[in-house]
Amino acid sequence: ISSGNQISFQDVLKKRSNEYSQGSEIKFSKHAASRLETRKIELSDNQVARLQDGMQRANEKGIKDSLVIMDKLAFIVNVPSATVVTAMDQLDDSENIFTNIDGAVIV
């Protein structure tokens, strides 16, 4: 980069963050949608907004695959694609072990 076109790291980070927030409507994978449906979990508009906020906060910290905890629900989210990969509630019979994440956000 020539001296006339230098861009600070902070400027790049802010630009990426703005790009994320402008075009990042939450998507649910087939697996996550199935999990929500079979457990009869319905997300309110407020919960969707909080999940969106958690994804934005994870993005700002550079997290790629995040655990987002909200109320009595847990979501594994691929942040760059704004996709909920899986969802579970407190009644889930799994061992409550989360792998392949690089950060967690509580909203």
ZIHU-V524564 format. One record per backbone hydrogen bond with DSSP energy under -0.5 kcal/mol. NH is the residue of the N-H (numbers start at 1). CO is the residue of the C=O. E is the energy in kcal/mol with one decimal. If there is no record, write none. Layout:
# ZIHU-V524564
NH	CO	E
NH	CO	E
This chain:
# ZIHU-V524564
5	2	-1.7
6	3	-0.7
12	8	-2.0
13	9	-2.8
14	10	-2.6
15	11	-2.4
16	12	-2.6
17	13	-2.5
18	14	-2.6
19	15	-2.5
20	16	-2.3
21	17	-2.5
22	18	-1.9
23	19	-1.5
27	82	-2.6
29	84	-2.8
33	29	-2.7
34	30	-2.4
35	31	-2.5
36	32	-2.5
37	33	-2.3
38	34	-3.0
39	35	-1.6
40	37	-1.3
41	36	-2.9
42	40	-0.6
48	44	-2.4
49	45	-2.3
50	46	-2.2
51	47	-2.6
52	48	-2.5
53	49	-2.3
54	50	-2.5
55	51	-2.3
56	52	-2.3
57	53	-2.7
58	54	-2.3
59	55	-2.4
60	56	-2.3
61	57	-1.2
62	59	-1.6
63	58	-2.6
66	64	-0.5
66	77	-2.7
67	103	-2.1
68	66	-0.6
68	75	-3.2
69	67	-0.5
69	105	-2.8
70	73	-2.5
73	70	-2.9
74	88	-2.7
75	68	-2.4
76	86	-2.3
77	66	-3.1
77	75	-0.6
78	83	-3.0
79	64	-2.9
79	77	-0.9
82	78	-0.6
82	79	-1.2
83	78	-2.1
84	27	-3.3
85	76	-3.1
85	83	-0.6
86	76	-1.3
88	74	-2.5
90	72	-1.1
92	89	-1.9
99	97	-0.5
102	65	-3.1
103	65	-0.7
105	67	-2.8
107	69	-2.8
107	105	-0.6
